[in-house]
Amino acid sequence: MAAETLLSTLSSISEDQKLKHLENIEVKLTVEAGSSNITVRDLLKLNIGSVIELDTLAGEHLKVRANGTLILKAEVVSISEMLGIRVTDIVGADDRASDRG
């Protein structure tokens, strides 16, 4: 019912006003460096200092997702003593459709 009310309200206002309604909604950003498939046996053997090989080549871009949807590609940067990311590419609809996240 609340969704129907929101949709009804949004359909009667301008695009700028629609964005104002949506711009404070929080989304969860996740950054993927890569992935790996390992057995439970190998998982149980992991200790501090263990290394897991990822399916990403060194220097390859990271994938940035908003609520699980691929939206950006980025690279790691150092900001003082923190890590951050620098956006290198905005992912288009075609790339998003072909992504198996």
N, C-alpha and C positions, 0 to 999 in steps of 0.2 A: 504494500500500500504506500509506504514512504517512497519507494522507488518510482511508482507511478506519479506521485505528486511532484517529485523532483523532475521527472521527464516532462511533465505537463508544464511546469514552471520554465524549464530550460527551452522548451520549444517556442515560447512566446517572447524571448529576449534576444538581444543582438549577440553576435559572436564574441565581442569584447566582454560583454556582461557574463557570458557563459564561462569564459576563461577565468574571470574574477571569482566565480563560484567554485571553480575546480582547483585554482592555484595553491590553496592551502592544504589540499589533501596529501597526506604523507604516503610515499611508496618506499618499499624496501629495495635498496640497490645492493646487488651482489656483484663481486668481481671474480671471474674465473681465470686462473692461471693455466688450467689444463685438467686432465683427468687420467685415471689409471684403473685398470681392473686387476685386482689381486685376490688370492684365495684367503679364506679365513685363517688358514694355517700361517700364511705370510703376514697377515694383519696382526695376529697374536705375537709374532716375533718382533714387532716394531718396538724400538726403544729410543731414548734420547740420542740423537745423532744419526738415526736411520735415515736413509735417503730413498725416496720413492720417485721413480722415473715417470714423468708425465708425457702425454701424447702431444705436447706442444714443443716446437723448436725454440731454442734460445733466440731471443730477439723478436719473437712473434708477438702480435698484439694480444692483450687481455680482452676478454669479453665482459661487458658490463650489462647487467640485466636489471630491469625494473619489474618487480613482482613476477620474475621468471621469464620475462620477454626480453630478448636481445635488442638493445637500443643503441649501444655505442661500442667502439673499440678504443683501447687506451694503452698507455705504457706506464710503468711504475716510475715515480719520481720521489725524491727525498725532500721533505719540507722540515727544516730544522732537524729534530730527532724523530719525526713521524714519517710514515710512508703515505703517499698519495698517488693519484693517477692523473695523467694528462690525456685528455680526449684527443684521439688521432683521427677518428672517423665516426660519422653518424650513419647508422645502419638503415638502409632503405627497406621498403616493404618486401622486395624480392629476396634480399639476403635473410630477412627475418623469417620468411616463409620456408626457406630452405634449411634454416637452423634447426637442429634436433636437440637443443639444449639440455 
